Each structure stands twice: as structure tokens, then as C-alpha cells.
């Protein structure tokens, strides 16, 4: 099977000028010429062109590509293996960059004004913006959502570290109450639930008791929230949910 220079250019996604240049420098030369003197490429030429294009995509200069392909011990299969390894490594770097950009986009959408390094230091592998689109869809028209966006847009690294520490402290003491066998509707548990509500009101949006009760129900209805609490202590999601709703009734 053979191709003209124009056909090969279209097949490979390059320009005819590129193929002419590769021919002039001896990088990819046509195996034959027609009776009229036109270039004619065969399958071996196509294979070589594909190898050249992969190395070029990987950033190799043409001179180095020529040296690699023209080495006396050059092995086409070895070239493919090497290109595969290089492409896989490049893909992993690209995927990491894409993930970083996506996190930056999500953080900006949420209003978190931290550098990538600061966000990693504060949140680690937990992305606080991962449910942002869903939350906006559910509550985007509410004043609580707008207020939360306004507040978080002003927080710096120290603010987020304090927020995280305060939340973790309340959750830790709720887990201790559960392990101590303290009933979820006892004064100790209700006081902790009230701390939880005030933490939300202090840092994110005004969270009256009835709204907090709705959040409490969500802790057992949404498996993602349930999983968060269950990682801290088995049964904690239901315990917090009960305490939060009981505290709302007490505040009622």
C-alpha cells in the first residue's frame, strides 16, 4: 500500500510542508518516486513517521529523533516500549496538573482564597469544594448560601485552620460521649450539639435550630456525611443526628 505526500499528510495529521522538510533532512524519506517524480510512501515510511511524531510530541528535537531511529541497533519494538513509558509518565503528570487545575477552579468557585499549598496544608486530600455544585443547586437561592459564600471568600489560612480545629474538637467530644454511653438526648450531648450549631453560625451562616435539625437528618440520610462520622466512631452519625434534632426541640 502506498500514499502520496498529500494523502500521508492527511492520514498523519501533518502538513505537506512538514513532510517535505522531513524528506530534506533525511528524517522520513519516501521509499519510492512515481514516474513523474512525485513522492510515494509505503507502510514502513508510515511507521517511521508515526515514531517521529510521537517523539516530537514528547519534546525530542529532530536531530535527537534521527539519532534514535537511525542507530544501528534500533529496535522498532523497543522504540514503542520506550514511547509507551514516556507517554504514560507524561499522562500521569498531565492528570495531576488537570486535578490541580480542577481543584483551583472549584476553590475559586467556592470562594476559598488560599494558595494550592495552603489548601493542602489545611484540608489535605479532602476537597472542601467537591460538593459545591450540588450545594449550590440545592441552596443557591437561599440567603444562607449567599452569606456563606461572602464569609468564606474573606478567610485566610489561619481562619481555615481554626475552623477545622474547632469542628474537629466538637466531633471528638461527641465521639467521646458516644463511647462513654451518654444518651444522645442527655444535657451533655445536647450542649455539644449546640456547640456544633454555633460553630456553623459563627463561621458560615446563621443556622437557627430548625435549620440545624434539617442538617442532622441529612447526616444519616446522605451516605457521604454518614461515612464521615462513622470514620470517627461507629454509630456516631446517628448519635449526632439524634442529638442535633433533640437540641433543636430543646431550643424550640
N, C-alpha and C positions, 0 to 999 in steps of 0.2 A: 504494500500500500504506500502511496506517495502523496505529497501535498505540495502545492505551490507556496511561494513565500506568503502570499495573501491568505491562503487557506490555513497555513500553520499559525500565522499571526492571530487570526480569529479563534482558532482552536485553543491556543495557549493564553489568549487574553493580553497579548502584547502588540506593539505597533510594528509595521513593516520596517520602519526606520531602525527599531531595536534589533530586528533580525539581520538587517544589512550591517549594522555595527558589529554584532557578534560574529558575522562572517568575516568582516575585515580584520578583526583582531584574532581570528582563529579560534574563538571560543565555541561557536556552534556553526560548523560549515555544512552546507548541503552535500549529501553523498553523491549527487549527480547533477547534471545540467541537461536541459532539453536540447533538441536540435537547434532551437532558436537561441540558445544560450541562457535560458531562464533557470533559476534555482529550482531544484527538486529535492524535497526532504523525505526520508523514509522513517521507519519505526525507530531505528537506532538514534537518528537525529532528534526525534521527538523525546526519547528517553533522556538524552543528554540535555536537551533544552529544559526539561522538567527539573532535572537536578540543578541546573544553573539557576533557575528561577527560585527554587527552594532556598539555596544558599544565599541568593541575593535578598530574599525576604528576611533571612536571618541576619542580614547586615554584613555578609562577607564581601570584600572588594573583588572586582572581576579578576584581578591578577591572581589573588589567592584561590579563587574558584578554579581558574585554569590550572593552577599548580596541583590542586587536589585531584581534579578529574584526569589530568594527563600523567599522573605519577605512574611509573611502570608497574607498580604493584596495586594499582587502583582496582577495587572490587566493587561492582555496582551494588551488590547486596550490602556490603559494609557501609557504602555511602548512604543507603536507605536507612540502615540501623542508626547511623550517626545523625542523620537528619531527623529521624523519628525522636531520638533522645533530645536533640536540641529544641525541636518543636514542642515536645512535652514540657520541657523546662520553661520555655517561653510562655506556653499556655498557662502553666501554674502561676508564673509571675503576673500574667495578664489578668487571670482570675482574681488574684489577690488585689491587684490595682482596681479592678471593677468593684470588688466588695468594699474597698476603702472609699471609692467614689460614691457608691450607693449609700454607705453609712453617713458620709458627709452630706449628701442630698437629704437624707431622712432627718439628720440632726438639724440642718438648716430649716427644713420644713417645720420641725417641731419647735424651733426657736432656741435650741441649745447652742450657746455661744462659747464653745470650747474647741481647742485645737484637737486633732486626732490623738495626740499623745496624752492630753489631759483627759479626754473621754475614756481612753483605755485605762488610765490610772484610776479613774473614778468608777467606771462601770465594768471594766474587764471585758469578758466576752458577751456580757448581757447588753443588748442594744436597747436603750430606753425608747427608741423611736420605732421599734419593729411593729407595734400595733397602732401607730399614729394614724395611719389612713383609716383603719377600722374605727378608731375612736372618733375621728372627725366625722365619719359617715353617721355614726350613732348620735353624737352630741354636738356636732359642729355648729348647729344653730342656737345652742344654749349660751347663756351668759357665763356659766361655769367654764365652758370650753374657752371662750374668748378671754376670760380672766386668767385662766391657767396659762394660755399662750403668752399673755402680756407679762406675767410674772417670770416664767422660766426664761424668757428672752433676756432678762436682766441678770441672771445668775451666772456667777463665775465658778471656777474650780472649787474654791473654798466653800461656797454655798452648797454645791452638789455633794461635797464630802460630808458636810454637816447634815444635809438632808438624808443621805444614805446611812450615816451613823445613827441618827435619831430613829429612823424607820427600823433598822436592824435591832436596836435596843428594845423597842416596843415588841417586836416579833419574838425576840429572845425571851423576854419576860412572859409573854403569852405562852410560849412553848414550855417554860418552867412551870407555869400554873397548871397546864395540862398534865405534865408529868407528875406534879405534886398531888394530883387528884382533886384539884379545886374545881367545883362546879362552874360551868360556863355562865350561869346566871348569878354567881356569887358577887359580892361587892368588889373583891379583888379583881375578878375577870372583867366586871363592868367598868371599873376605873381604868383598866388597861385599854379597853375598847374606846373609852372616852379620850384617852391619850392619842389613840390611833386617829380618831376623828379630828381632834385638834391639830394634829400633825398635818393632815391634808388641808385643813382650813388655813393654817399658818403659811404653808409653802405653795399651795396650788390654787385653791378656790374655796369660797365659802361653802362648807359642807354641813348643812343642817342635819339633825338626827334622822329625819325621814330619808334624805338622800344617802346617808351613811348606811341605813338599813338596806337600801337597794344594792349598795356595793357589797354588803355582807352576803346577800343572797347570791350575788354573782360569783363569790369566792367558791361556792360549791356547784354552781350551775355551769361555769366555764372551766373546762378541764385544765386550761393553762394556768389560771390562778390557783386551782386546786393543787396542781403539781408543784407550784412554788411553795405553798405552805406545807405540803406533805414531805418535801425535801428537808424541811426544818424539823418536823416531828410527825410521825404517823397520827392521823386524826386531827391535825391542827386546823385544816381548812374548815371542817365542820365546827370545831370548837370556836374559832374566830367568828365564823358566820353567826353562830348562836349568840355569842357574847355581844356582837355588834348590834344585832336586832333586839336583844334584851335591853341593851343600853339605850337604844332609840326609844323603846317603850318607857323606860325609866325617865328619860328626858321629856317624853311626850307631854 
